[in-house]
Amino acid sequence: RFGPKIHDVIAATLRDPRGNRLSEYAHFHHDELMRRGSAIDIVATLAHDELGAPTLQVSSKKFAQSVYIDTPGAVPHDNYFHLLPGGSRTIRFPNALAGQRIEGTVRALNSASAVPILFPAP
């Protein structure tokens, strides 16, 4: 209304004294970011924690809107979250068995396509 936009996303992160993320908020132009087709470089890599439970590390070089994890047979503890540019998030699967291999894809609302979950070499 007052000229061309000067940003795509405004973000705020609340952290505790140790630097752990407590909360995150992103404000963006809904009409523009909701368009699919962006190359946002999402990467999703499966790992296992110290107890053998599967975890998924999701990261993106650019803003990823409403990241959706599609893993048939395994329910993630978080879904439909935003990733800030250069951000990452570790997702757990509370009902998964130790050593279980999680298969599926990850996609953002504004991405061109879904990406497969990667498995690190043994």
ChimeraX commands (.cxc) that place a marker at each C-alpha (Angstrom):
marker #1 position 0.00,0.00,0.00 radius 0.5
marker #1 position 2.90,2.30,0.66 radius 0.5
marker #1 position 5.25,1.12,-2.09 radius 0.5
marker #1 position 6.91,-2.13,-3.07 radius 0.5
marker #1 position 7.46,-4.75,-0.40 radius 0.5
marker #1 position 10.91,-4.83,1.11 radius 0.5
marker #1 position 10.80,-8.30,2.65 radius 0.5
marker #1 position 9.35,-11.77,2.12 radius 0.5
marker #1 position 9.38,-13.06,5.70 radius 0.5
marker #1 position 9.75,-11.47,9.12 radius 0.5
marker #1 position 10.70,-13.96,11.83 radius 0.5
marker #1 position 11.19,-13.99,15.59 radius 0.5
marker #1 position 12.67,-16.78,17.71 radius 0.5
marker #1 position 12.43,-17.07,21.49 radius 0.5
marker #1 position 15.33,-18.98,23.09 radius 0.5
marker #1 position 16.13,-20.02,26.64 radius 0.5
marker #1 position 19.47,-19.01,28.30 radius 0.5
marker #1 position 21.10,-22.16,26.87 radius 0.5
marker #1 position 20.10,-21.24,23.33 radius 0.5
marker #1 position 17.36,-23.86,22.92 radius 0.5
marker #1 position 14.46,-22.74,20.75 radius 0.5
marker #1 position 11.31,-22.29,22.81 radius 0.5
marker #1 position 9.09,-20.73,20.16 radius 0.5
marker #1 position 9.26,-19.39,16.65 radius 0.5
marker #1 position 6.98,-17.15,14.61 radius 0.5
marker #1 position 7.02,-16.20,10.94 radius 0.5
marker #1 position 4.96,-13.48,9.29 radius 0.5
marker #1 position 4.82,-13.55,5.51 radius 0.5
marker #1 position 2.82,-12.31,2.55 radius 0.5
marker #1 position 0.22,-15.09,2.25 radius 0.5
marker #1 position -0.74,-14.43,-1.34 radius 0.5
marker #1 position 2.80,-14.68,-2.66 radius 0.5
marker #1 position 4.43,-17.42,-0.62 radius 0.5
marker #1 position 1.57,-19.87,-1.01 radius 0.5
marker #1 position 2.38,-20.32,-4.68 radius 0.5
marker #1 position 4.03,-23.64,-5.43 radius 0.5
marker #1 position 7.03,-23.96,-7.64 radius 0.5
marker #1 position 9.82,-22.47,-5.56 radius 0.5
marker #1 position 13.21,-24.15,-5.38 radius 0.5
marker #1 position 13.68,-23.98,-1.61 radius 0.5
marker #1 position 16.18,-26.83,-1.18 radius 0.5
marker #1 position 14.57,-28.91,1.56 radius 0.5
marker #1 position 16.69,-31.79,2.87 radius 0.5
marker #1 position 15.25,-34.57,5.08 radius 0.5
marker #1 position 17.67,-37.06,6.62 radius 0.5
marker #1 position 16.79,-39.97,8.89 radius 0.5
marker #1 position 18.97,-40.73,11.89 radius 0.5
marker #1 position 18.59,-42.61,15.18 radius 0.5
marker #1 position 19.07,-41.17,18.66 radius 0.5
marker #1 position 21.15,-42.75,21.44 radius 0.5
marker #1 position 18.32,-45.19,22.22 radius 0.5
marker #1 position 17.87,-46.21,18.58 radius 0.5
marker #1 position 14.62,-44.27,18.08 radius 0.5
marker #1 position 14.29,-42.77,14.61 radius 0.5
marker #1 position 14.59,-39.00,14.22 radius 0.5
marker #1 position 14.22,-36.90,11.10 radius 0.5
marker #1 position 16.39,-33.82,10.52 radius 0.5
marker #1 position 14.59,-31.40,8.17 radius 0.5
marker #1 position 16.39,-28.31,6.87 radius 0.5
marker #1 position 15.91,-25.70,4.18 radius 0.5
marker #1 position 18.07,-22.99,2.62 radius 0.5
marker #1 position 15.04,-20.78,2.00 radius 0.5
marker #1 position 11.77,-20.13,3.85 radius 0.5
marker #1 position 9.66,-23.30,3.80 radius 0.5
marker #1 position 5.97,-22.74,4.48 radius 0.5
marker #1 position 3.87,-25.41,6.23 radius 0.5
marker #1 position 6.34,-28.29,5.97 radius 0.5
marker #1 position 4.43,-31.57,5.69 radius 0.5
marker #1 position 5.97,-34.93,6.58 radius 0.5
marker #1 position 4.28,-37.88,4.87 radius 0.5
marker #1 position 5.48,-41.11,6.47 radius 0.5
marker #1 position 2.97,-43.95,6.08 radius 0.5
marker #1 position 2.93,-46.07,9.22 radius 0.5
marker #1 position 4.82,-43.54,11.36 radius 0.5
marker #1 position 3.32,-40.41,12.92 radius 0.5
marker #1 position 5.71,-37.47,13.47 radius 0.5
marker #1 position 5.42,-35.47,16.70 radius 0.5
marker #1 position 5.34,-32.23,14.68 radius 0.5
marker #1 position 3.96,-31.43,11.24 radius 0.5
marker #1 position 2.88,-28.39,9.18 radius 0.5
marker #1 position 5.57,-26.14,10.67 radius 0.5
marker #1 position 7.49,-23.30,9.00 radius 0.5
marker #1 position 11.25,-23.42,8.54 radius 0.5
marker #1 position 13.10,-20.13,8.48 radius 0.5
marker #1 position 15.86,-19.61,5.89 radius 0.5
marker #1 position 18.84,-21.76,6.85 radius 0.5
marker #1 position 16.80,-23.37,9.63 radius 0.5
marker #1 position 16.41,-26.97,10.68 radius 0.5
marker #1 position 14.21,-29.02,12.95 radius 0.5
marker #1 position 14.57,-32.46,14.49 radius 0.5
marker #1 position 11.37,-34.50,14.34 radius 0.5
marker #1 position 10.71,-37.53,16.51 radius 0.5
marker #1 position 8.32,-40.41,15.91 radius 0.5
marker #1 position 6.93,-41.26,19.37 radius 0.5
marker #1 position 5.31,-44.56,18.36 radius 0.5
marker #1 position 8.19,-45.85,16.25 radius 0.5
marker #1 position 10.29,-48.81,17.34 radius 0.5
marker #1 position 14.02,-48.57,18.01 radius 0.5
marker #1 position 15.92,-49.10,14.76 radius 0.5
marker #1 position 12.78,-48.65,12.64 radius 0.5
marker #1 position 13.40,-47.32,9.16 radius 0.5
marker #1 position 11.00,-44.48,8.37 radius 0.5
marker #1 position 10.15,-44.01,4.71 radius 0.5
marker #1 position 8.29,-41.20,3.01 radius 0.5
marker #1 position 8.58,-37.68,1.74 radius 0.5
marker #1 position 8.75,-34.11,2.99 radius 0.5
marker #1 position 7.21,-31.14,1.22 radius 0.5
marker #1 position 6.53,-27.48,1.88 radius 0.5
marker #1 position 3.43,-25.69,0.65 radius 0.5
marker #1 position 5.60,-23.34,-1.41 radius 0.5
marker #1 position 7.98,-26.00,-2.80 radius 0.5
marker #1 position 8.07,-27.29,-6.34 radius 0.5
marker #1 position 7.89,-30.94,-5.28 radius 0.5
marker #1 position 8.20,-33.38,-2.40 radius 0.5
marker #1 position 11.66,-34.67,-1.47 radius 0.5
marker #1 position 12.36,-38.24,-0.36 radius 0.5
marker #1 position 13.66,-38.91,3.13 radius 0.5
marker #1 position 17.38,-39.72,2.85 radius 0.5
marker #1 position 19.07,-42.54,4.69 radius 0.5
marker #1 position 22.70,-42.02,5.73 radius 0.5
marker #1 position 25.18,-44.66,4.62 radius 0.5
marker #1 position 25.96,-47.19,7.38 radius 0.5
marker link #1:1,2 radius 0.2
marker link #1:2,3 radius 0.2
marker link #1:3,4 radius 0.2
marker link #1:4,5 radius 0.2
marker link #1:5,6 radius 0.2
marker link #1:6,7 radius 0.2
marker link #1:7,8 radius 0.2
marker link #1:8,9 radius 0.2
marker link #1:9,10 radius 0.2
marker link #1:10,11 radius 0.2
marker link #1:11,12 radius 0.2
marker link #1:12,13 radius 0.2
marker link #1:13,14 radius 0.2
marker link #1:14,15 radius 0.2
marker link #1:15,16 radius 0.2
marker link #1:16,17 radius 0.2
marker link #1:17,18 radius 0.2
marker link #1:18,19 radius 0.2
marker link #1:19,20 radius 0.2
marker link #1:20,21 radius 0.2
marker link #1:21,22 radius 0.2
marker link #1:22,23 radius 0.2
marker link #1:23,24 radius 0.2
marker link #1:24,25 radius 0.2
marker link #1:25,26 radius 0.2
marker link #1:26,27 radius 0.2
marker link #1:27,28 radius 0.2
marker link #1:28,29 radius 0.2
marker link #1:29,30 radius 0.2
marker link #1:30,31 radius 0.2
marker link #1:31,32 radius 0.2
marker link #1:32,33 radius 0.2
marker link #1:33,34 radius 0.2
marker link #1:34,35 radius 0.2
marker link #1:35,36 radius 0.2
marker link #1:36,37 radius 0.2
marker link #1:37,38 radius 0.2
marker link #1:38,39 radius 0.2
marker link #1:39,40 radius 0.2
marker link #1:40,41 radius 0.2
marker link #1:41,42 radius 0.2
marker link #1:42,43 radius 0.2
marker link #1:43,44 radius 0.2
marker link #1:44,45 radius 0.2
marker link #1:45,46 radius 0.2
marker link #1:46,47 radius 0.2
marker link #1:47,48 radius 0.2
marker link #1:48,49 radius 0.2
marker link #1:49,50 radius 0.2
marker link #1:50,51 radius 0.2
marker link #1:51,52 radius 0.2
marker link #1:52,53 radius 0.2
marker link #1:53,54 radius 0.2
marker link #1:54,55 radius 0.2
marker link #1:55,56 radius 0.2
marker link #1:56,57 radius 0.2
marker link #1:57,58 radius 0.2
marker link #1:58,59 radius 0.2
marker link #1:59,60 radius 0.2
marker link #1:60,61 radius 0.2
marker link #1:61,62 radius 0.2
marker link #1:62,63 radius 0.2
marker link #1:63,64 radius 0.2
marker link #1:64,65 radius 0.2
marker link #1:65,66 radius 0.2
marker link #1:66,67 radius 0.2
marker link #1:67,68 radius 0.2
marker link #1:68,69 radius 0.2
marker link #1:69,70 radius 0.2
marker link #1:70,71 radius 0.2
marker link #1:71,72 radius 0.2
marker link #1:72,73 radius 0.2
marker link #1:73,74 radius 0.2
marker link #1:74,75 radius 0.2
marker link #1:75,76 radius 0.2
marker link #1:76,77 radius 0.2
marker link #1:77,78 radius 0.2
marker link #1:78,79 radius 0.2
marker link #1:79,80 radius 0.2
marker link #1:80,81 radius 0.2
marker link #1:81,82 radius 0.2
marker link #1:82,83 radius 0.2
marker link #1:83,84 radius 0.2
marker link #1:84,85 radius 0.2
marker link #1:85,86 radius 0.2
marker link #1:86,87 radius 0.2
marker link #1:87,88 radius 0.2
marker link #1:88,89 radius 0.2
marker link #1:89,90 radius 0.2
marker link #1:90,91 radius 0.2
marker link #1:91,92 radius 0.2
marker link #1:92,93 radius 0.2
marker link #1:93,94 radius 0.2
marker link #1:94,95 radius 0.2
marker link #1:95,96 radius 0.2
marker link #1:96,97 radius 0.2
marker link #1:97,98 radius 0.2
marker link #1:98,99 radius 0.2
marker link #1:99,100 radius 0.2
marker link #1:100,101 radius 0.2
marker link #1:101,102 radius 0.2
marker link #1:102,103 radius 0.2
marker link #1:103,104 radius 0.2
marker link #1:104,105 radius 0.2
marker link #1:105,106 radius 0.2
marker link #1:106,107 radius 0.2
marker link #1:107,108 radius 0.2
marker link #1:108,109 radius 0.2
marker link #1:109,110 radius 0.2
marker link #1:110,111 radius 0.2
marker link #1:111,112 radius 0.2
marker link #1:112,113 radius 0.2
marker link #1:113,114 radius 0.2
marker link #1:114,115 radius 0.2
marker link #1:115,116 radius 0.2
marker link #1:116,117 radius 0.2
marker link #1:117,118 radius 0.2
marker link #1:118,119 radius 0.2
marker link #1:119,120 radius 0.2
marker link #1:120,121 radius 0.2
marker link #1:121,122 radius 0.2
view
